[in-house]
Amino acid sequence: MAKRGGFPGGGIPGNMNNLMKQAQRMQRQMEENQKELESKEFTASAGGGAVTVTVSGKKEVVGVKLSEEVVDPEDIEMLEDLIVAAANEALRQMEEASTQAMSKIAGGLGGGLPF
């Protein structure tokens, strides 16, 4: 009766073994990059520097600085808009850094996959 399923000899073929090792290495690199990213801060300004927002790599706002001239009780809406703009730009910078870090890891796959 013919043997069903599996690989000849019962072991993982060399190519598959190398692929598994590469996947494990990528997983470690991704974890290291994530920790590094989480320790960084990203700062952006709006209104010519009137509002500055800092976010962490964990996507948390960790600081907001306002220039005195932007604090106008008659125009709170403008201040709110500047805070939103600065926060969104800081978050965009953080996402860009994350994307670049991940693309470096994924770049290591080039040609390494059998499909």
C-alpha positions, -999 to 999 in steps of 0.1 A, spaced: 0 0 0 13 34 -9 23 59 18 -2 88 20 7 124 25 37 139 41 72 143 27 95 115 16 116 104 45 92 120 70 113 152 73 108 187 63 125 194 29 155 217 31 137 245 12 108 244 36 132 244 66 149 275 52 116 292 47 106 285 83 139 299 96 135 330 75 99 335 88 111 331 124 139 357 118 114 381 102 91 377 133 120 386 156 129 416 135 93 428 134 91 425 172 124 444 176 112 471 152 79 475 170 96 479 204 120 505 188 91 524 172 71 524 204 100 541 222 101 570 197 82 602 196 70 622 166 63 659 167 44 681 143 33 717 143 5 737 127 -3 774 124 34 783 118 44 766 150 16 781 171 5 745 180 28 716 185 17 680 192 39 651 201 27 615 197 44 582 208 50 552 186 21 537 206 -2 561 189 -8 582 221 -7 620 223 21 627 248 23 664 246 6 696 233 22 730 233 4 762 225 18 796 218 1 824 238 -10 842 206 -30 813 194 -51 812 226 -80 835 216 -112 830 236 -130 846 206 -117 819 182 -116 786 200 -126 768 168 -93 778 151 -73 765 180 -92 732 179 -85 729 141 -48 736 146 -45 709 174 -63 684 151 -40 692 122 -8 690 142 -19 657 159 -28 641 125 5 651 110 24 637 139 5 604 136 11 604 99 49 607 106 47 578 130 28 556 105 53 565 78 82 554 101 64 522 109 58 515 72 94 521 63 106 498 91 83 470 80 92 474 43 129 469 52 120 435 67 97 425 39 124 435 14 144 406 28 119 382 13 128 392 -23 133 360 -43 133 339 -12 99 324 -16 93 295 -39 60 309 -52 
